[in-house]
Amino acid sequence: MLFDYEKSEPIENYKLMSQTIIPRPIAWIVTEHNGVVNVAPFSYFTGLSSKPPTMVVSIGHKSDGSPKDTLKNLRETKRCTLCMVTPKHLEMMHFSSKEMDAAQSEAETFDIPLTTVVEGYPPMVEGAPAAFFCDYYQEVALDGSKTVPVILQIRYQVVDDACIVDKEHLTIDCETLARVGKSYALLGEVLDAPKIP
């Protein structure tokens, strides 16, 4: 079946993309502004480049059309902490996607434990297998889009020691959640890469 994205509605495009571009890692982004810690998940997220070390996350708007708190805070403070999500965080992470007033903290509302690791950056979620401490790099303008792709530059990263299976070769193995359509998933079976002749 052939789908013409110019003729289909944005919600149909979203359904097609979110169920076939899979799995999508979840970026649990922590920002802080005026003493309020915002913790919100995003699944339109991926690594972009290793030089400069960057990631991109697409951030939508609230139901009233105003920028989500994560985007507003990033524009103001220029910093965030991005945490990967484990199965034990599933419920807290899912609850934190709820639209809330900017003066409310998801960390307080949903009892999300936080810990400060890098001075000058928002705290990370306790127990996250990996966290990236990032600076706002730039936005990408998409004509007519309701989402704003934001490029983040990685300044520091924390990896749980338990996830580093080989320190000499820097081999990391973490069980992190991904988004598949409306559901969540784990990576499952890992296949070895075939040797190129």
PLY file of the C-alpha trace (Angstrom):
ply
format ascii 1.0
element vertex 197
property float x
property float y
property float z
element edge 196
property int vertex1
property int vertex2
end_header
0.00 0.00 0.00
1.44 3.36 -1.04
0.92 6.40 1.20
1.27 9.92 -0.18
2.41 12.12 2.72
1.34 15.27 0.91
-2.25 14.00 0.74
-2.56 12.40 4.18
-3.28 14.22 7.44
-0.43 14.91 9.92
-1.99 12.48 12.44
-1.92 9.73 9.79
1.72 10.54 8.99
2.52 10.33 12.70
0.85 6.91 12.98
2.77 5.61 9.99
6.12 6.96 11.18
5.77 6.04 14.85
4.94 2.41 14.05
7.55 1.81 11.36
10.56 3.91 12.42
11.23 1.58 15.34
12.34 1.22 17.97
12.77 4.86 18.96
14.85 5.54 22.07
13.24 7.63 24.79
14.94 10.83 25.88
13.84 11.67 29.43
14.86 15.33 29.50
15.40 17.25 32.72
15.40 21.05 32.62
15.30 23.58 35.43
13.95 27.12 35.44
13.01 29.46 38.29
13.55 26.66 40.80
11.15 24.24 39.07
12.55 20.96 37.77
10.80 19.73 34.62
11.12 16.06 33.63
9.55 15.03 30.31
9.95 12.12 27.87
10.41 12.41 24.10
10.64 9.60 21.55
11.43 11.62 18.44
15.08 11.55 19.46
18.35 10.18 18.17
22.11 10.69 18.02
23.24 13.07 15.29
27.04 13.34 15.19
30.12 12.43 17.21
31.99 15.58 16.12
30.62 17.77 17.48
28.96 15.27 19.83
25.31 16.08 19.26
21.80 14.66 19.48
18.50 15.89 18.08
15.11 15.81 19.79
11.84 17.05 18.32
9.74 18.93 20.85
6.07 19.70 20.31
3.76 22.28 21.81
1.15 22.21 24.56
-2.52 21.79 23.71
-2.96 25.60 23.82
-0.23 26.06 21.18
2.43 27.39 23.58
5.90 25.80 23.64
6.31 22.78 25.95
8.16 23.59 29.17
11.22 21.63 28.00
11.57 23.82 24.90
10.86 27.03 26.80
13.39 26.12 29.49
16.05 25.14 26.94
15.64 28.47 25.16
16.01 30.30 28.48
18.74 28.34 30.29
20.54 26.68 27.33
21.10 23.48 29.36
19.49 20.11 30.00
20.24 16.63 31.27
19.02 13.79 29.08
18.48 10.41 30.76
17.90 7.01 29.22
14.99 5.04 30.70
15.02 1.55 32.25
12.01 -0.76 32.73
11.90 0.14 36.45
11.25 3.77 35.45
8.43 2.93 33.02
5.49 4.10 35.13
7.16 7.33 36.32
8.35 8.12 32.79
4.91 7.48 31.27
3.18 9.60 33.94
5.66 12.43 33.36
4.36 12.83 29.79
1.20 14.39 31.25
0.72 18.06 30.34
1.24 20.16 33.46
1.51 23.80 34.44
5.04 25.24 34.17
5.04 25.91 37.92
4.53 22.21 38.68
7.42 19.74 38.82
6.92 16.24 37.43
9.71 15.09 39.74
7.69 16.14 42.79
4.28 15.14 41.43
5.32 11.62 40.39
8.10 11.00 42.96
10.89 10.83 40.39
14.17 10.64 42.34
16.89 13.01 41.13
20.57 13.46 41.89
22.97 16.28 40.99
26.09 15.00 39.22
27.53 17.85 37.13
27.54 21.33 38.66
25.68 23.87 36.55
23.45 21.30 34.84
20.02 20.02 35.88
20.00 16.84 38.00
19.74 13.40 36.44
17.15 10.74 37.24
18.53 8.37 39.87
19.18 4.90 38.48
19.29 5.99 34.84
21.83 3.73 33.08
23.20 6.69 31.13
22.76 10.45 31.27
23.99 13.19 28.97
24.63 16.73 30.17
23.94 18.95 27.19
23.99 22.52 25.95
21.38 23.92 23.58
23.11 24.08 20.19
20.48 25.23 17.68
16.94 24.74 16.43
15.95 23.57 12.97
13.13 25.47 11.28
10.53 23.21 9.69
7.96 25.20 7.74
4.44 24.44 8.91
5.58 22.01 11.61
4.14 21.86 15.13
7.36 20.29 16.39
10.73 21.96 16.81
13.86 19.83 16.24
16.45 20.95 18.78
20.11 19.99 18.46
21.84 19.39 21.79
25.62 19.33 22.23
26.85 16.72 24.69
29.31 18.12 27.23
29.46 15.26 29.76
28.06 11.75 30.05
27.54 9.43 33.00
27.31 5.66 32.45
26.37 3.30 35.28
29.44 1.17 36.09
27.22 -1.93 35.97
26.56 -1.23 32.27
30.25 -1.15 31.30
31.04 -4.76 30.46
34.51 -4.11 29.04
36.37 -1.01 30.24
39.37 -1.55 27.94
37.23 -1.51 24.77
34.51 0.73 26.28
31.76 -1.82 25.64
28.43 -0.81 27.17
25.34 -2.97 27.66
22.26 -1.27 29.14
18.64 -2.37 29.25
16.79 0.73 28.08
13.23 1.30 26.95
12.18 2.29 23.45
8.90 3.46 21.97
7.05 1.38 19.38
3.84 3.05 18.26
1.84 3.69 21.45
3.65 0.92 23.34
7.08 0.48 24.90
9.63 -2.23 24.18
13.06 -3.58 25.05
15.69 -4.28 22.42
15.34 -8.06 22.68
17.71 -10.35 20.81
21.00 -8.80 19.73
22.45 -10.10 16.47
26.19 -10.11 15.74
27.25 -8.17 12.68
28.30 -10.42 9.77
31.91 -10.16 8.70
32.32 -8.22 5.47
34.27 -10.31 2.93
0 1
1 2
2 3
3 4
4 5
5 6
6 7
7 8
8 9
9 10
10 11
11 12
12 13
13 14
14 15
15 16
16 17
17 18
18 19
19 20
20 21
21 22
22 23
23 24
24 25
25 26
26 27
27 28
28 29
29 30
30 31
31 32
32 33
33 34
34 35
35 36
36 37
37 38
38 39
39 40
40 41
41 42
42 43
43 44
44 45
45 46
46 47
47 48
48 49
49 50
50 51
51 52
52 53
53 54
54 55
55 56
56 57
57 58
58 59
59 60
60 61
61 62
62 63
63 64
64 65
65 66
66 67
67 68
68 69
69 70
70 71
71 72
72 73
73 74
74 75
75 76
76 77
77 78
78 79
79 80
80 81
81 82
82 83
83 84
84 85
85 86
86 87
87 88
88 89
89 90
90 91
91 92
92 93
93 94
94 95
95 96
96 97
97 98
98 99
99 100
100 101
101 102
102 103
103 104
104 105
105 106
106 107
107 108
108 109
109 110
110 111
111 112
112 113
113 114
114 115
115 116
116 117
117 118
118 119
119 120
120 121
121 122
122 123
123 124
124 125
125 126
126 127
127 128
128 129
129 130
130 131
131 132
132 133
133 134
134 135
135 136
136 137
137 138
138 139
139 140
140 141
141 142
142 143
143 144
144 145
145 146
146 147
147 148
148 149
149 150
150 151
151 152
152 153
153 154
154 155
155 156
156 157
157 158
158 159
159 160
160 161
161 162
162 163
163 164
164 165
165 166
166 167
167 168
168 169
169 170
170 171
171 172
172 173
173 174
174 175
175 176
176 177
177 178
178 179
179 180
180 181
181 182
182 183
183 184
184 185
185 186
186 187
187 188
188 189
189 190
190 191
191 192
192 193
193 194
194 195
195 196
